[in-house]
Amino acid sequence: MAQTILVTGSTSGFGRLTVETLARQGYIVFAGMRAVAGKNAPAAEELRVLAEREHLALHIVAIDITDDASVEQAIASIVGITGRLDVVVNNAGIAYGGPLEAFTSEQVQQQFDTNVFGVLRVNRAALPHMRRQGSGLLLQIGSIAGRLALPFLGLYAATKFALEGLTESFRDELAPFGIDAAIIEPGTYPTPIAAKDLSAADTERAALYQSAIDAFMTPFYAENRSATPPDPQEVADAVARVIAQPAGERPLHTVVATVAQRRAPQAINDAVPQATRSFFETLALPLATLAPKREK
Ligand SMILES: NC(=O)c1ccc[n+]([C@@H]2O[C@H](COP(=O)([O-])OP(=O)(O)OC[C@H]3O[C@@H](n4cnc5c(N)ncnc54)[C@H](OP(=O)(O)O)[C@@H]3O)[C@@H](O)[C@H]2O)c1
């Protein structure tokens, strides 16, 4: 039976490409989006037309990940239709840019409410169904900014660092239930996120940093503006590859980035398992592992 997959934030960028990619591979895909009857009505309609034209099992589900009731309703409606939920791709996210001291507490709250608390909400709603099935995958979309500390992206990066820790803990905690967790770490890709221009509200303080911001941001995003920008489809393909791997064999971290951006986060990823294992062994802590589950 085809697996049922929820992808949050499917109106544009990685989410949109991911739902199309997964649906074309034969999965039953629920394209999660907020404001389905409002500003995202055209995006929802485009996916409905695509699904009909290509005979895909691609459905729209309304989900605002900052709203408990919306998240619970979305998960319940998916399970009501297919009877199961095999994979959640926690893709929805927002990105504030600017110096840390220039954000208001409301902005900090909003950044974390979407990128971190939103993921916890979705996973909390999904897990009882996965536990009942004895299988499942929580796949977070992190960032290389969740591996390396970067200036002027620090607020956003803090949420992606949080996702790293949450994913590792989920992986350990959920292994005994047969449920897997993993994280994809994209580099910079030219998706609509940059144009959403969420900047620090205290413009007076932000102005004090302007020359340093320009000096950092211009080279950091240079590849996105080049004649051959990185292709966001690479992220959708990486998501599909991780989903297709058997439980217990999936990489915990997957960096998806240009060669120049990939090296440093990959080096950190390579160091983490050994350091973690040695910590657990030194303290004689039990280390849970997920045994690959083979279909009979
Ligand atoms: N592009 C990059 O360079 C890059 C690099 C590393 C990681 N990422 C991560 O990749 C993920 C996707 O980003 P993207 O680059 O593809 O940007 P995007 O095109 O702006 O997509 C973000 C998606 O998240 C949705 N979203 C935001 N808040 C939401 C909420 N409260 N409830 C439900 N959906 C919500 C957006 O919906 P609306 O249309 O309604 O706003 C949109 O569908 C994000 O987690 C981002 O942090 C991006």
The ligand as an ORCA input file, in Angstrom:
! r2SCAN-3c Opt
* xyz 0 1
  N      15.451     28.639      0.634
  C      16.527     28.414      1.346
  O      17.609     28.873      1.026
  C      16.426     27.540      2.576
  C      17.609     27.037      3.106
  C      17.553     26.213      4.210
  C      16.345     25.884      4.768
  N      15.188     26.403      4.248
  C      13.928     25.983      4.883
  O      13.104     25.350      3.931
  C      11.750     25.440      4.335
  C      10.908     25.896      3.148
  O      11.319     27.188      2.794
  P      11.389     27.720      1.294
  O      12.737     28.233      1.078
  O      10.815     26.742      0.366
  O      10.455     29.026      1.428
  P       8.960     29.391      1.025
  O       8.778     29.202     -0.430
  O       8.731     30.725      1.628
  O       8.072     28.289      1.776
  C       7.723     28.396      3.121
  C       6.391     27.709      3.315
  O       6.067     27.710      4.706
  C       4.709     28.124      4.826
  N       4.388     28.634      6.158
  C       4.929     29.668      6.833
  N       4.308     29.821      8.009
  C       3.336     28.867      8.075
  C       2.367     28.504      9.049
  N       2.205     29.179     10.190
  N       1.556     27.452      8.773
  C       1.667     26.757      7.623
  N       2.567     27.062      6.658
  C       3.382     28.107      6.899
  C       4.553     29.160      3.744
  O       3.171     29.406      3.518
  P       2.626     30.846      3.047
  O       2.744     30.844      1.559
  O       1.211     30.835      3.538
  O       3.465     31.886      3.717
  C       5.248     28.451      2.592
  O       4.375     27.492      2.033
  C      11.719     26.394      5.520
  O      11.659     25.640      6.719
  C      13.060     27.096      5.426
  O      13.507     27.557      6.670
  C      15.199     27.220      3.163
*
